[in-house]
Amino acid sequence: MIQAIRSSLEWKLILIIFATIFITVTGVSTFSFIKSSEAIDNDVVRFSNQILKQANLNLSRYIRDNEQFFRTISGSREFQDWLKTGPDDPYGLFDSYQKIEKTWITPFTTYHPETLSIKLYNENGNESTYRNEYMWESILAPYYSMKNESWLGSMELTGKFSRYYGMDDKYTDKAGRSKSIPILTYAQKFRFAEQNGYLAIDISLLATQEILNEIQLGEHGLGMIVDQFGTIVSYPDPGQINTKLDPGIFTNISSNLSGSYYSAKSKQMIVYQTITGTDWKVIVIVPYGDLAKSISNIRHLTITLTIGGLLIASILAYLTSHSITRRLKQLRRTIKMTKLDQFDVRAQVSGTDEVAELASAYNLLLDRIENAIIQLAETRLVQQHAVLSALQSQINSHFLYNALESINSMAHLAEQPDIQQTTIALSNMLRYTSNYQQTIVTVKDEFDHLKNYFFIIRILYGDNISLSLEQDSSVEDAQCLKAIIQPFVENSVKHAYEVTGDRLLIRISTTRWKDRYVQIVIEDNGIGFSEERLNTIQQALGMGEKEQDYMRFSRIGVLNVHYRLKMFYMEPETGVSVEPLLPEGGTRIIIRFPYRSLEGVIT
C-alpha cells in the first residue's frame, strides 16, 4: 500500500487534499466553537471588538491598496510622460496613456473591481479617462470631463492627495440612464515640465459597505464609516452618505481611537475603531438582544459544518485528484509523442485551471515550433535567391563598368566634356548601387549619389527640373541604408514631368526628429497620387510583411524602401509615410530612421 502511494501521484494528491480538508475543517470548527463558547461567558464588548478587528483589517487593507495605487500611478514615469505630452501630439498622448493602462491600471482593476474610473487631465487641454467595463452596472457617463469638477479650481500643489465623497450622478447604468451612486474620489494636482495636470480615481463606496455588512453583528445591526469631522463616508442607506453622524454618538467616540459603550436609552452597543493609517473610524451599532442570538447560532452551525465537512472530505479529495491526474496523464502522452518528432499531435485537455493552461501553453509552443520550421525553410529560400541575384548583378556590373570606361575614353578623345561627365556620374552611381559588400553608408553618401543622378537628369531635361537641397550638417554622419532617397526622386521625374511635361520642382530637407531620429522630407509639385492609389499605398505601408514577400516589393519604390528600413532598424516609428502636399498639390514623402553614427558599424 505504501509503495503504491509512493509511485502514484493520484494517491498522493488524495491523501494531501483529504488531510488538508480534515485539518482545516476540524481546526476551523474547533477554533470557532471555542471562541463562540468563550464569547458567551465573556462580556459583549470584548466579543464585539474581536469581530470589529476583522472589519478594521479588511477596510484598512482596502483603503491602503487604493491609496498606494494612486501614489504608484502619480509617481510613475508613464504619468510624467503623459503630462509632458503637448496638445498637438495625439499619438504621443494615446501611446503614453496606453502604457499607463497596460502597466498599472489593468493589473490593479482586475483584482479591485470597485475602482470605477481613472481620470487624467492637463491644463493644456489633454484628457484621458479609463472606465472600468467590469463594473457595467455603473459606468462613467460618456459626456464626463474633469474640467467641470467643482473642486478642480480650488486644488493647490500641496504634494498630497485630497478625498471627496458623496453621491455622484455622473454615472449611468447598463441602459445608459443616469444614476446616483456613493463615490470616494482621490484627487491631486501635479506640475511637471512646466505643465499642470490632475489625477483623480473614483472608488465605489458600495464595496466598503459590503465589507461592513459581512461582519456586522445581529440581524438588525449596521456598520458605517465616518471621517474625523463626523461626516458619514459609508452607510447601508446611500442617502445618508455625506451627512453628519448623530452628535451624541460622535461626542462619545471623537476623543478615543477605539472603544465601545452601551447606550441605555436605545439599548444598543456601539463599538468603534480607527482604521489603521487613516483618521476615519469604523462604527458598528448592534442591538444587545441580537448578540446572544448570533453567538448561539454560531455554535450550532459550527457543529453541523464540522460533521458535514468530514463526510464529504474523502469524496472531494478523490474527485479533485482524479480531475488533475487524468489530464496530466494525457499531457504526458502528448509530450512523449513530441519526443518522437510528431509535432502535429496536440494535447486535448479541457478546463480553465492551471493544468488546462499548461496544456494550452504546450500546444501553443508546438504551433510556434512548427511555424518556426516553416519560416526557417522559407527564409533560406529567400537568402538563396538574394545571393544568386547579387552574383548575377556583379557579373552584369563588370560588363557595364568596362563599357562606361570605353565611352568615357571616346568622349575624352572626341573632346565632349558633357558626355564624359555624364559617363562618370553614371559610373559612380553604378559602383554605388552594385557594391553589395557595403549596405550601410552615411546620409552624406546618399546625397552625393543623388547629385550624380540629378546631374544626368539635368543633361536630359535641362532647366525643366529643379532640385533644392536643405542638408542639416548634424545628420550628415548618420548611418543610412543605401539607395533610399534616389528612388523617390526618380519616381517624381517619371510620374510627374515625363507625364505632364510641366516644370518640376523637387525639395529635399534633412532634420533631427525627436532628437533620436533622422527625418528626410521629399516634396514635389507634380500631379501627386490619385486618392485610390494613395489609399492603397498607405494601407500597404501599415501592414506587416513576411520575409518571403520582399520580391514583390522590388518594383514598388515606396514599399521597397519602407520594408528595408523596417527590417534593418526594427523600430515602430521607422519607415516611410506618404501624404498629399496641400493646397498647392504634389506629394510629400517622409523617411524616418534612428540616428546612429557610422563609427564601429560593420557593413
Buried (B, 14 or more C-beta within 10 A) or exposed (E): EEEEEEEEEBBBBBEEBBEEBBEEBBEBBEEBBEBBBEBEEEEBBEBBBBBBEEBBBBBBBBBBBBBEBBEEBBEBEBBBBBBBBEEEEEEBBEBBBEBBBEBBBEEBBEEBEBBBBBBBBBBBEBBBBBBBEEBEEBBBBEEBEBEEBEEBEEBEEEEEBBBBBBBBEBBBEEEEEEBEBBBBBBBBBBEBEEBBBBBBBBBBBBBBBEBBEEBBBBEEBBBBBBBEEBBBBBBEEBEBBBEEBEEEBBEBBBEEEBBBBBBEEBEBBBBBBBBEEBEBBBBBBBBBEBBEEBBEEBBEBBEEBBEEBBEEBBEBBBEBBEBBBEBBEBBEEBEEBBEEEEBEBBBEBEEEEEBBEBBBEBBEEBEEEEEEEEBEEBEEEBEEEEEEEEEEEEEEBEEBBEEBEEBBEEBEEEEBEEBBBBBBBBBBBBBBBBBBEEEBBBBBBBBEBBBBBBBBBBEEBEEBBEBEEEBBEEBBBBBBBBBBBBBBBBBBBEBBBEEEEEEBBBBBBBBBBEEEBBBBBBBBBBBBBEEEEBEEBBEBBEEEBEEBBBEEBEEBBBBBBBBBBBEBBEBEEBBBBBEEBEEEEBBBBBBBBBBBEBEEEEE
